[in-house]
Amino acid sequence: MATQTAPKEYPRFTAGQRFEHIILIVTFSGLALTGLPQTFANQGWAQTLIDLMGGIESIRIVHRILATLLMAECIYHGGIISYKLYVLGRRAIMIPGLRDARDAVHWIGFNLGIAKQHPHLPRFNFGEKFEYLAVVWGTLIMVITGFMLWNPIATVTYLPGEVIPAARAAHGGEALLAVLSIIAWHMYNVHVKRFNRSMFTGKITHEEMVEEHAEELEALERGEKPVDPPAEIIAKRQRRFWPYATVMTIVLVAGLIWFVTFERTAIATIPRQLSQPNTLVDFSAFTGDAERGAALWQTLECKSCHGENAQGQSESMNVVLAGTEISLNTFVDAVRRGPADMHPFSQEQVSDEQLVDLYTWLRSLGGS
Ligand code: HEC
């Protein structure tokens, strides 16, 4: 730089980076606003918020649109990083190292009055790197658990049913953690301590540089700047980069479309219909066989809860099925829908025909 006096402001973020940040603000706040009331749906304030925002069905849709936008932003961000690392040959400066741990200790020491000098921090200091990585792993957790909640039936065809409530707990827990850390850490660092406008103006003041990025400032004052490789090298790398980036983008966008269109089960609230008769099955086609039913019982999971002989002697539950007085329809319906602590059983797990055999056997046992 040719000027004699030190400039008042230094460039920090490009227009593209600021745009990404705006997308992050919008999606993050929107997801928190439409998501947290779902996590805490059994509480009054959450119900009020849900009603204010137009009801559960509409906030679910908004939540999914914002999630899709955030995932698209992640794909874009991945492309930008790949370009910088590969084509421009930049270093991965957001990955923390030993030096950042030392800076953090030094910084704590300084704040406690033990260290005399504030640490000379680089372009991205330890706190910023930590925050960036928290966004990366937080988003990863939210995308994986979000997929499970969005596509519960697909998920349980490959994984045990317990992963759905586990995914729910992780999704809500990580969301709460993210919101609290944004309020406590990010808000404090960039708004309370000093209102840092660089993410909106793209520029950072000299004073902020001295405190937060002294090392970068010294390098700038020595006239050092990250140099891009010569134009012909860039052109050569670009020729390799673009086909790769195009294929990756197509694959990832296809993955995103697959993610959001896979299954629509979790979109609508389906009322429980336990008492409705199971009209789809024509039971007259089967003649129940008590012996077959008895043999079948020994092979099924039912006995772990309903007891060895359907007498309900399991440790934690005591639901007697022997001599049941419910109708065949109600019986099949209960098995298919899974009342209370019982999970539903599909046709593949136990067929209608087998259920008729079971029912016939259970009825033959008489009352207990
Ligand atoms: C995880 C434990 C568990 C398993 C496994 C299980 N059940 Fe149940 N089942 C229950 C519980 C608990 C209830 C009572 C639910 C309630 O309180 O409404 C129940 C209720 C039922 C009912 C309704 C009874 C009534 O009188 O309304 C039927 C029918 C039934 N189970 C059949 C089966 C069959 C058949 C199987 C195996 C294919 C099975 N259950 C497997 C726990 C289980």
Boltz pocket constraint, residues with backbone or C-beta under 6 A from the ligand:
constraints:
  - pocket:
      binder: B
      contacts: [[A, 300], [A, 301], [A, 302], [A, 303], [A, 304], [A, 305], [A, 306], [A, 317], [A, 319], [A, 320], [A, 321], [A, 324], [A, 326], [A, 330], [A, 331], [A, 332], [A, 334], [A, 335], [A, 339], [A, 340], [A, 341], [A, 342], [A, 343], [A, 345], [A, 350], [A, 358]]
      max_distance: 6.0
